[in-house]
Amino acid sequence: MIGQGCLLNAVNVNLLCRTLRVPSDWTHVGRAAPHVKVELMFALKQQNIDHMKSLLERISDPDSQQYGKYLSLEEVASLVRPSELTQKVLGSWLQHHDVQNCQTVVSQDFLQCAVTVEVAETLLQGSEFHYFRRDDQSLVRSLALYSVHEDISQHLDFVGGVHRFPPKKQEVAKSLTSRGPAEAGFHLGVTPAVLRERYNLSASDVGSVENNSQAVAQFLEQFYHPADLAEFMSLFGGGFQHLSTVDRVVGTQGGGKAGLEASLDVEYIMSTGANISTWVFTNPGRHESQEPFLQWMVLLSNMSSVPWVHTISYGDDEDSLSTAYMMRINNEFMKAGLRGLSMLFASGDSGAGCRHLTKENVFRPSFPASSPYVTTVGGTSFKNPYKVTHEITDYISGGGFSNMFEMPDYQVTAVNSYLKTAQSLPPNGYFNASGRAYPDIAALSDNYWVVSNRVPIPWVSGTSASTPVVGGMLALINDQRFRKGLSALGFLNPRLYKLQGKALFDVTEGCHMSCFDELVQGQGFCAASSWDPVTGWGTPNYPEILKAMLDA
């Protein structure tokens, strides 16, 4: 974790503190030699951010005449492309330090350069790169904050590949030892058939148009195996038309064992989004200076043809990231929305989270789940874990209020209603009631069957499960919209909140976890009628949400 007041990946002229702390799961190895190569990602200041924001609001509002009139990659690039002055200043600065091995993107707002540690430390005054190790992964990072001259800093949002440590891989499986024996005739875990029964997907609810596609993104040494997907579909794909292979892998699949989370994502987006072309974006983050999530964002913003729906099970604590970094990633999400892409992120598996400060505890929101420009998916469980019944809160379901981003207009009415009518709320000091509230929607996140390394594995849980389930259903809705000559759903939230819970199963029981202290005693927020910061608006009733989303 970083110290209070330190700015991670920020461009600083006046340093607020001198060092960053190493996360507990990483071990310091030693100083990086001057000749060691590192990859730095320079995020150049973009233009027309306010215009981009207002344009996205109109394009995403079903009551606007501009609804669904999306921009091409080239049109987005021309909107945000850095000024000629910014490009000239940064280019001259790098050229002065003999930095030549750089790659840019269509919008010219990112510049990725391979440099030696010696050059990096010259460019970023005060930085000092060291080796760190976690298990079999090594990393080159600087614990010292850096500065650049003000003439340069005014043209930069941040420099990537300097400070950020990848978050821990989250364990997505958990035991069901406390749930008792199964009864005859009841299901023994969530499978595609159970999901399709609960959310009212019929055998005919499968994809059928050629120009539709969906995607998952994998980081942190997570890979899927094609043989696992084929085995999963042979075991659980009966009763509906489906595909058993991924159409495209973007990036490099690692060798060795499949990752449980990667297997989960691919198998379930292809179960609800059945018979729809599926891509897998994979970035193992093996280069010692790479930031896999940032690499994926840059890649996505540089491809003219990409899937319409993206589901991502990845996140960091807000307080571990700099304001500059998160604001810039928000801009990238806005760019995706302008192109008609739907970006879904898991809400996390730590409930409201908990940050232990010197004198008090506070809840700990997660990013990108807290971004106002993504659709965040929470988690639920069956009331009876062995029967397809109504759903209650999954206690791990991430949710709460951002400490970084203001509450967006599209959710103000719903969130304020919750805050006024909730039967019990945590003390005000634990959360920022004026921040972006999440999640927006939810689905089952408990007790899944997954095939990984050719073995069927039960009891797999987490919002890593619910997110691709919702993503697949949105891809199905896109399929039907395309058949009617309509646009893709794009950034979903403005439309979702205008439904006011119609077409979804409201989840009104249960609370998620938080700080274990005397005041809240491990309890965060609780589910309630309509929207709540545990399950959002609830879970999809597919025929009804399809009907609601088929309006022009």
C-alpha positions as CSV (number, residue, x, y, z in Angstrom):
1,M,0.0,0.0,0.0
2,I,1.1,3.6,-0.4
3,G,1.4,6.1,2.3
4,Q,-1.3,8.7,3.0
5,G,-0.8,11.7,0.7
6,C,1.6,10.0,-1.8
7,L,0.5,10.3,-5.4
8,L,0.9,7.1,-7.3
9,N,2.0,7.4,-11.0
10,A,1.4,11.1,-10.8
11,V,3.6,13.8,-12.3
12,N,4.9,15.8,-9.3
13,V,7.0,18.9,-9.1
14,N,6.7,19.3,-5.4
15,L,7.0,15.9,-3.8
16,L,4.5,15.3,-1.0
17,C,6.5,12.3,0.4
18,R,9.7,10.5,-0.4
19,T,8.9,6.8,-0.6
20,L,6.1,4.3,-1.3
21,R,5.7,1.1,0.6
22,V,6.0,-2.4,-0.9
23,P,2.8,-4.4,-0.8
24,S,3.2,-7.3,1.7
25,D,3.0,-10.0,-1.0
26,W,6.1,-8.6,-2.8
27,T,9.7,-9.1,-1.7
28,H,12.5,-6.6,-2.5
29,V,15.4,-8.3,-4.3
30,G,17.8,-5.4,-5.1
31,R,18.7,-2.5,-7.3
32,A,18.0,-2.8,-11.0
33,A,21.2,-2.4,-13.1
34,P,21.5,0.7,-15.3
35,H,21.2,-1.3,-18.5
36,V,18.0,-3.2,-17.6
37,K,15.1,-2.3,-20.0
38,V,11.8,-0.9,-18.7
39,E,8.7,0.1,-20.6
40,L,7.3,3.5,-19.7
41,M,3.8,4.5,-20.7
42,F,3.4,8.3,-21.2
43,A,-0.2,9.4,-21.0
44,L,-0.3,12.7,-22.9
45,K,-2.9,15.4,-21.9
46,Q,-6.0,15.0,-24.1
47,Q,-8.2,17.7,-25.5
48,N,-12.0,18.3,-25.3
49,I,-12.7,16.2,-22.2
50,D,-15.7,18.3,-21.2
51,H,-17.1,18.0,-24.7
52,M,-16.5,14.2,-24.7
53,K,-18.4,13.9,-21.4
54,S,-21.4,15.9,-22.6
55,L,-21.4,14.0,-25.9
56,L,-21.4,10.6,-24.1
57,E,-24.3,11.7,-22.0
58,R,-26.4,12.5,-25.1
59,I,-25.3,9.4,-27.0
60,S,-26.2,7.2,-24.0
61,D,-29.5,8.8,-23.1
62,P,-32.5,7.0,-24.8
63,D,-34.5,10.2,-24.6
64,S,-31.9,12.1,-26.7
65,Q,-32.1,12.5,-30.5
66,Q,-28.4,11.5,-30.5
67,Y,-28.9,8.2,-28.8
68,G,-27.0,5.4,-30.3
69,K,-25.2,7.6,-32.9
70,Y,-21.7,6.3,-32.0
71,L,-18.4,7.6,-33.3
72,S,-15.7,5.6,-35.1
73,L,-12.3,5.2,-33.6
74,E,-10.9,7.8,-35.9
75,E,-13.6,10.3,-34.9
76,V,-12.9,9.7,-31.2
77,A,-9.2,10.1,-31.9
78,S,-9.7,13.4,-33.6
79,L,-11.7,14.6,-30.6
80,V,-9.2,13.9,-27.9
81,R,-5.9,14.0,-29.7
82,P,-3.3,16.0,-27.8
83,S,-2.5,19.5,-29.1
84,E,0.4,19.9,-31.5
85,L,2.2,21.8,-28.7
86,T,1.9,18.8,-26.3
87,Q,3.1,16.4,-28.9
88,K,6.0,18.7,-29.8
89,V,7.1,19.3,-26.2
90,L,7.0,15.6,-25.3
91,G,8.7,14.6,-28.5
92,S,11.5,17.0,-28.0
93,W,12.0,16.0,-24.4
94,L,12.3,12.3,-25.2
95,Q,14.5,13.0,-28.2
96,H,16.8,15.1,-26.0
97,H,17.3,12.0,-23.9
98,D,17.9,9.9,-27.0
99,V,14.6,7.9,-26.4
100,Q,13.7,6.5,-29.9
101,N,12.1,3.1,-29.3
102,C,8.5,4.4,-28.9
103,Q,5.1,3.3,-30.1
104,T,2.0,5.5,-30.2
105,V,-1.7,4.9,-30.9
106,V,-4.3,6.3,-33.3
107,S,-5.3,9.1,-31.0
108,Q,-1.6,9.8,-30.2
109,D,-2.5,10.2,-26.5
110,F,-0.4,7.3,-25.3
111,L,3.3,6.9,-26.0
112,Q,5.0,3.6,-24.9
113,C,8.7,3.7,-24.8
114,A,11.4,1.1,-24.1
115,V,14.3,2.7,-22.2
116,T,17.0,1.6,-19.9
117,V,16.8,2.1,-16.1
118,E,19.5,4.7,-16.5
119,V,17.5,6.8,-19.0
120,A,14.3,6.3,-17.0
121,E,15.9,7.7,-13.8
122,T,17.2,10.6,-15.8
123,L,13.8,11.4,-17.3
124,L,12.0,11.0,-14.0
125,Q,14.1,12.8,-11.5
126,G,14.1,11.1,-8.0
127,S,13.0,7.7,-9.3
128,E,15.1,4.7,-8.4
129,F,14.2,1.3,-9.9
130,H,14.5,-2.0,-8.0
131,Y,13.7,-5.6,-8.5
132,F,10.8,-7.2,-6.6
133,R,9.5,-10.7,-6.6
134,R,6.2,-12.5,-5.9
135,D,6.2,-16.2,-6.3
136,D,7.6,-16.8,-9.8
137,Q,6.9,-13.3,-11.0
138,S,9.5,-10.5,-11.0
139,L,8.9,-6.8,-11.3
140,V,10.9,-3.6,-11.8
141,R,9.5,-0.6,-9.9
142,S,10.6,2.6,-8.3
143,L,9.6,3.2,-4.6
144,A,10.8,6.8,-4.8
145,L,8.4,9.4,-6.2
146,Y,9.7,11.3,-9.1
147,S,9.4,14.8,-10.6
148,V,9.6,16.3,-14.1
149,H,10.0,19.9,-15.0
150,E,6.8,22.0,-14.9
151,D,7.2,22.6,-18.7
152,I,6.8,18.9,-19.2
153,S,4.3,18.0,-16.4
154,Q,1.6,20.3,-17.8
155,H,1.5,18.0,-20.9
156,L,1.3,14.7,-19.0
157,D,-1.4,12.9,-17.0
158,F,0.9,10.3,-15.6
159,V,3.7,7.9,-16.5
160,G,2.9,4.2,-16.3
161,G,5.4,1.4,-15.5
162,V,6.9,3.3,-12.5
163,H,5.1,2.7,-9.3
164,R,2.1,0.4,-9.6
165,F,2.3,-3.1,-8.2
166,P,-0.2,-5.6,-9.7
167,P,-3.0,-6.5,-7.2
168,K,-3.1,-9.9,-5.6
169,K,-4.8,-12.6,-7.6
170,Q,-8.2,-13.1,-5.8
171,E,-9.3,-16.6,-4.9
172,V,-12.6,-17.2,-6.6
173,A,-13.5,-20.5,-5.0
174,K,-14.9,-20.9,-1.5
175,S,-16.2,-23.8,0.6
176,L,-19.9,-24.6,1.1
177,T,-19.2,-26.7,4.2
178,S,-21.8,-24.8,6.3
179,R,-24.7,-25.3,3.9
180,G,-25.7,-28.8,4.7
181,P,-26.5,-31.8,2.5
182,A,-28.4,-31.6,-0.8
183,E,-31.9,-32.8,-1.1
184,A,-33.2,-35.1,-3.8
185,G,-34.4,-33.2,-6.9
186,F,-32.5,-30.0,-6.0
187,H,-29.6,-28.7,-8.1
188,L,-26.1,-29.2,-6.8
189,G,-24.6,-25.9,-8.0
190,V,-25.0,-23.2,-10.6
191,T,-24.6,-24.4,-14.2
192,P,-25.7,-22.8,-17.5
193,A,-29.0,-24.7,-17.2
194,V,-29.7,-23.2,-13.8
195,L,-28.8,-19.7,-14.9
196,R,-31.1,-20.0,-18.0
197,E,-33.9,-21.2,-15.8
198,R,-33.5,-18.5,-13.2
199,Y,-33.2,-15.6,-15.7
200,N,-35.9,-17.0,-18.0
201,L,-33.6,-17.6,-21.0
202,S,-35.3,-20.1,-23.4
203,A,-33.6,-22.5,-25.8
204,S,-34.1,-20.0,-28.6
205,D,-32.4,-17.2,-26.8
206,V,-29.0,-17.5,-28.6
207,G,-27.1,-15.3,-30.9
208,S,-27.8,-15.4,-34.7
209,V,-26.3,-12.3,-36.3
210,E,-22.8,-12.2,-37.8
211,N,-21.8,-8.6,-36.7
212,N,-22.2,-9.3,-33.0
213,S,-19.4,-10.2,-30.6
214,Q,-18.4,-10.2,-26.9
215,A,-15.2,-10.4,-25.0
216,V,-13.5,-11.1,-21.7
217,A,-10.1,-9.7,-20.6
218,Q,-7.5,-11.7,-18.6
219,F,-4.6,-10.4,-16.6
220,L,-2.2,-11.6,-13.8
221,E,-1.1,-14.8,-15.4
222,Q,-4.7,-16.0,-16.0
223,F,-5.2,-18.2,-19.1
224,Y,-8.0,-20.3,-20.4
225,H,-7.5,-23.7,-22.1
226,P,-9.6,-24.5,-25.3
227,A,-9.9,-28.1,-24.1
228,D,-11.6,-26.9,-20.9
229,L,-14.1,-24.9,-22.8
230,A,-14.9,-27.8,-25.1
231,E,-15.3,-30.1,-22.1
232,F,-17.4,-27.6,-20.2
233,M,-19.9,-27.3,-23.1
234,S,-20.1,-31.1,-23.6
235,L,-21.0,-31.4,-19.9
236,F,-23.2,-28.3,-19.4
237,G,-24.1,-27.0,-22.8
238,G,-27.0,-29.3,-23.6
239,G,-30.4,-27.8,-24.4
240,F,-29.3,-24.6,-26.2
241,Q,-27.2,-23.9,-29.3
242,H,-23.7,-22.8,-28.4
243,L,-20.2,-22.4,-29.6
244,S,-17.4,-24.5,-28.1
245,T,-14.4,-22.4,-29.3
246,V,-13.2,-18.8,-28.9
247,D,-13.1,-17.0,-32.2
248,R,-10.1,-14.8,-31.4
249,V,-7.4,-14.5,-28.8
250,V,-5.8,-11.0,-28.7
251,G,-2.4,-11.3,-27.0
252,T,-0.3,-14.2,-25.9
253,Q,-1.8,-17.2,-24.1
254,G,0.7,-18.5,-21.5
255,G,1.6,-22.1,-21.1
256,G,1.1,-24.3,-18.0
257,K,-2.1,-24.6,-16.1
258,A,-5.4,-22.8,-16.8
259,G,-6.5,-20.2,-14.4
260,L,-9.8,-20.8,-12.6
261,E,-11.0,-17.2,-13.1
262,A,-10.1,-17.3,-16.8
263,S,-11.9,-20.5,-17.2
264,L,-14.9,-19.1,-15.4
265,D,-15.1,-16.0,-17.4
266,V,-14.9,-17.7,-20.8
267,E,-17.3,-20.6,-20.0
268,Y,-20.1,-18.4,-18.6
269,I,-20.1,-15.5,-21.0
270,M,-20.4,-18.2,-23.8
271,S,-23.3,-19.8,-21.8
272,T,-25.6,-16.8,-21.4
273,G,-24.2,-15.1,-24.5
274,A,-24.7,-18.4,-26.3
275,N,-23.7,-18.8,-30.0
276,I,-22.1,-15.3,-30.1
277,S,-18.6,-14.8,-31.4
278,T,-16.3,-14.4,-28.4
279,W,-12.8,-12.9,-28.0
280,V,-10.3,-13.2,-25.2
281,F,-7.9,-10.4,-24.5
282,T,-5.0,-11.7,-22.6
283,N,-2.0,-9.9,-21.2
284,P,0.1,-12.0,-18.7
285,G,2.1,-9.0,-17.6
286,R,5.3,-10.9,-17.8
287,H,7.5,-8.0,-18.8
288,E,9.0,-6.8,-15.6
289,S,7.8,-3.2,-16.1
290,Q,4.4,-3.8,-17.7
291,E,1.0,-2.9,-16.3
292,P,-1.3,-5.4,-17.8
293,F,-4.6,-3.5,-17.3
294,L,-3.1,-0.3,-18.7
295,Q,-1.7,-2.3,-21.7
296,W,-5.2,-3.7,-22.3
297,M,-6.8,-0.2,-22.2
298,V,-4.3,1.2,-24.7
299,L,-4.8,-1.8,-27.0
300,L,-8.5,-1.5,-26.9
301,S,-8.4,2.2,-27.8
302,N,-6.2,1.5,-30.8
303,M,-8.3,-1.2,-32.5
304,S,-10.9,0.0,-35.0
305,S,-13.0,-3.2,-34.8
306,V,-13.6,-4.7,-31.4
307,P,-16.5,-6.6,-29.7
308,W,-19.5,-4.7,-28.4
309,V,-19.5,-6.1,-24.9
310,H,-16.5,-6.4,-22.6
311,T,-16.5,-8.0,-19.2
312,I,-13.6,-7.6,-16.8
313,S,-13.0,-9.1,-13.4
314,Y,-10.2,-6.9,-12.1
315,G,-9.8,-4.1,-9.6
316,D,-7.6,-2.1,-7.2
317,D,-8.4,-0.2,-4.0
318,E,-9.1,3.4,-4.9
319,D,-6.7,4.6,-2.3
320,S,-3.8,2.7,-3.9
321,L,-4.1,4.7,-7.1
322,S,-3.4,8.3,-8.0
323,T,-6.2,10.8,-8.9
324,A,-4.4,11.5,-12.2
325,Y,-4.4,7.8,-13.1
326,M,-8.0,7.1,-12.3
327,M,-9.2,10.3,-14.1
328,R,-7.3,9.3,-17.2
329,I,-8.7,5.7,-17.2
330,N,-12.2,7.3,-16.9
331,N,-11.4,9.2,-20.1
332,E,-10.6,5.9,-21.7
333,F,-13.9,4.5,-20.6
334,M,-15.7,7.5,-22.0
335,K,-13.9,6.9,-25.3
336,A,-15.2,3.3,-25.3
337,G,-18.7,4.6,-24.6
338,L,-18.6,7.0,-27.5
339,R,-17.8,4.0,-29.8
340,G,-20.8,2.1,-28.5
341,L,-18.9,-0.4,-26.3
342,S,-20.5,-1.7,-23.1
343,M,-17.8,-2.1,-20.4
344,L,-18.8,-4.3,-17.4
345,F,-16.6,-4.7,-14.3
346,A,-17.0,-7.0,-11.3
347,S,-17.8,-5.1,-8.1
348,G,-15.2,-7.1,-6.1
349,D,-15.4,-9.8,-3.5
350,S,-14.7,-7.8,-0.3
351,G,-18.1,-6.3,0.4
352,A,-17.8,-2.7,1.4
353,G,-14.1,-3.3,2.0
354,C,-12.2,-1.9,5.0
355,R,-9.3,0.5,5.3
356,H,-7.6,0.7,8.7
357,L,-6.5,4.2,9.4
358,T,-4.6,5.4,12.5
359,K,-7.6,6.4,14.6
360,E,-10.5,4.8,12.7
361,N,-11.7,2.4,10.0
362,V,-13.4,3.4,6.8
363,F,-15.0,1.5,3.9
364,R,-12.7,0.9,0.9
365,P,-14.1,1.4,-2.6
366,S,-12.6,-0.4,-5.6
367,F,-11.6,1.0,-9.0
368,P,-12.6,0.6,-11.9
369,A,-15.8,-0.6,-10.2
370,S,-16.3,2.9,-8.9
371,S,-15.9,4.6,-12.3
372,P,-19.1,6.5,-13.4
373,Y,-18.5,5.3,-16.9
374,V,-18.7,1.5,-16.5
375,T,-21.5,-0.8,-15.6
376,T,-20.6,-2.6,-12.3
377,V,-21.9,-6.0,-11.5
378,G,-22.5,-7.2,-7.9
379,G,-23.3,-10.7,-6.7
380,T,-26.2,-12.7,-5.2
381,S,-26.9,-16.2,-3.8
382,F,-30.0,-18.4,-3.9
383,K,-32.1,-18.1,-0.8
384,N,-32.0,-21.9,-0.8
385,P,-28.6,-22.8,-2.3
386,Y,-29.9,-26.1,-3.7
387,K,-33.1,-24.8,-5.3
388,V,-33.8,-22.3,-8.1
389,T,-35.6,-19.8,-5.9
390,H,-35.4,-16.0,-5.3
391,E,-32.0,-14.4,-4.7
392,I,-30.5,-12.7,-1.7
393,T,-27.3,-10.8,-1.2
394,D,-24.0,-12.6,-1.5
395,Y,-22.1,-11.3,1.5
396,I,-18.9,-10.9,-0.6
397,S,-20.6,-8.7,-3.2
398,G,-18.6,-5.5,-3.6
399,G,-20.4,-2.2,-3.3
400,G,-20.4,1.2,-1.8
401,F,-19.5,4.8,-2.6
402,S,-16.5,6.3,-4.3
403,N,-14.2,8.6,-2.4
404,M,-12.9,9.9,-5.8
405,F,-15.8,10.5,-8.1
406,E,-19.0,12.5,-7.7
407,M,-22.3,10.8,-8.0
408,P,-23.3,11.0,-11.7
409,D,-26.6,12.6,-12.6
410,Y,-28.1,9.3,-13.9
411,Q,-28.2,7.8,-10.5
412,V,-28.8,10.7,-8.1
413,T,-32.5,10.0,-7.6
414,A,-32.1,6.3,-7.0
415,V,-29.2,6.6,-4.6
416,N,-30.7,9.5,-2.6
417,S,-33.9,7.5,-2.3
418,Y,-31.9,4.6,-0.8
419,L,-30.0,6.8,1.6
420,K,-33.3,8.4,2.8
421,T,-35.3,5.2,3.2
422,A,-32.7,2.5,4.2
423,Q,-33.7,0.9,7.5
424,S,-30.1,0.9,8.7
425,L,-27.0,2.6,7.4
426,P,-23.4,2.5,8.5
427,P,-22.2,5.6,10.4
428,N,-21.5,8.5,8.1
429,G,-17.8,8.5,8.7
430,Y,-17.4,5.1,7.0
431,F,-18.5,6.2,3.5
432,N,-18.8,9.2,1.2
433,A,-22.6,9.6,0.6
434,S,-22.0,12.0,-2.3
435,G,-19.8,9.7,-4.3
436,R,-20.5,7.5,-7.3
437,A,-22.4,4.5,-5.9
438,Y,-22.1,1.0,-7.1
439,P,-22.9,-1.7,-8.2
440,D,-25.5,-1.0,-10.9
441,I,-26.8,-4.6,-11.5
442,A,-26.1,-8.1,-10.2
443,A,-26.4,-11.8,-10.9
444,L,-25.7,-15.0,-9.1
445,S,-22.1,-15.2,-7.9
446,D,-22.2,-18.3,-5.7
447,N,-21.6,-22.0,-6.1
448,Y,-20.7,-22.3,-9.8
449,W,-19.4,-25.3,-11.7
450,V,-16.3,-24.7,-13.8
451,V,-14.1,-26.9,-15.9
452,S,-10.4,-26.0,-15.4
453,N,-7.4,-28.2,-16.5
454,R,-10.0,-30.8,-17.7
455,V,-11.5,-31.2,-14.2
456,P,-15.0,-30.1,-13.3
457,I,-14.7,-28.0,-10.1
458,P,-17.7,-27.1,-7.9
459,W,-18.3,-24.2,-5.4
460,V,-16.6,-21.5,-7.4
461,S,-17.8,-18.1,-6.4
462,G,-17.3,-14.4,-6.8
463,T,-18.4,-11.4,-8.9
464,S,-16.0,-12.8,-11.4
465,A,-18.9,-15.2,-12.1
466,S,-21.8,-12.7,-12.2
467,T,-20.1,-10.3,-14.5
468,P,-19.7,-12.5,-17.6
469,V,-23.2,-13.8,-17.0
470,V,-24.7,-10.3,-17.3
471,G,-22.3,-9.5,-20.1
472,G,-23.5,-12.5,-22.1
473,M,-27.2,-11.4,-21.7
474,L,-26.3,-7.9,-22.9
475,A,-24.7,-9.4,-25.9
476,L,-27.9,-11.3,-26.6
477,I,-29.9,-8.1,-26.4
478,N,-27.4,-6.5,-28.9
479,D,-28.1,-9.4,-31.1
480,Q,-31.8,-8.7,-31.1
481,R,-31.2,-5.0,-31.6
482,F,-29.0,-5.6,-34.6
483,R,-31.7,-7.8,-36.1
484,K,-34.1,-4.8,-35.9
485,G,-31.5,-2.4,-37.4
486,L,-30.8,-0.7,-34.1
487,S,-27.5,0.4,-32.6
488,A,-25.6,-1.5,-29.8
489,L,-26.5,-0.7,-26.2
490,G,-23.2,1.1,-25.6
491,F,-22.8,2.7,-22.2
492,L,-25.7,1.1,-20.4
493,N,-26.1,3.0,-17.1
494,P,-28.3,6.0,-18.2
495,R,-30.7,3.6,-19.8
496,L,-30.6,1.1,-16.9
497,Y,-31.4,3.7,-14.3
498,K,-34.3,5.1,-16.3
499,L,-35.9,1.6,-16.1
500,Q,-36.1,2.2,-12.3
501,G,-35.9,-1.5,-11.6
502,K,-38.5,-2.6,-14.1
503,A,-37.5,-5.8,-15.9
504,L,-35.2,-6.9,-13.1
505,F,-35.7,-9.2,-10.1
506,D,-35.4,-6.9,-7.0
507,V,-33.1,-8.3,-4.3
508,T,-34.2,-7.1,-0.9
509,E,-32.6,-9.5,1.6
510,G,-29.1,-9.7,3.1
511,C,-26.1,-7.4,3.8
512,H,-22.5,-7.6,2.7
513,M,-19.4,-7.6,4.8
514,S,-17.2,-4.7,5.9
515,C,-14.9,-3.7,8.8
516,F,-14.8,-6.0,11.8
517,D,-14.9,-3.4,14.5
518,E,-17.2,-2.4,17.4
519,L,-19.2,0.1,15.4
520,V,-20.3,-1.9,12.3
521,Q,-19.3,-5.4,13.4
522,G,-18.5,-6.7,10.0
523,Q,-21.7,-5.5,8.3
524,G,-21.6,-3.0,5.4
525,F,-24.7,-2.0,3.4
526,C,-27.9,-4.0,3.2
527,A,-30.2,-4.8,0.3
528,A,-33.4,-2.9,0.0
529,S,-36.3,-2.3,-2.3
530,S,-35.2,-0.8,-5.7
531,W,-31.6,0.2,-6.0
532,D,-29.1,-0.5,-3.2
533,P,-25.2,-0.5,-2.9
534,V,-25.0,-4.3,-2.7
535,T,-26.9,-5.6,-5.7
536,G,-27.7,-2.5,-7.6
537,W,-31.1,-2.7,-9.3
538,G,-31.2,-6.5,-8.9
539,T,-30.8,-9.3,-11.4
540,P,-32.0,-9.6,-15.0
541,N,-35.4,-11.1,-16.0
542,Y,-34.2,-11.6,-19.5
543,P,-37.5,-11.5,-21.5
544,E,-38.5,-8.3,-19.7
545,I,-35.2,-6.5,-20.0
546,L,-35.0,-7.5,-23.6
547,K,-38.4,-6.0,-24.3
548,A,-37.4,-2.8,-22.4
549,M,-34.1,-2.5,-24.3
550,L,-35.6,-3.1,-27.8
551,D,-37.0,0.4,-28.1
552,A,-35.0,2.6,-30.5
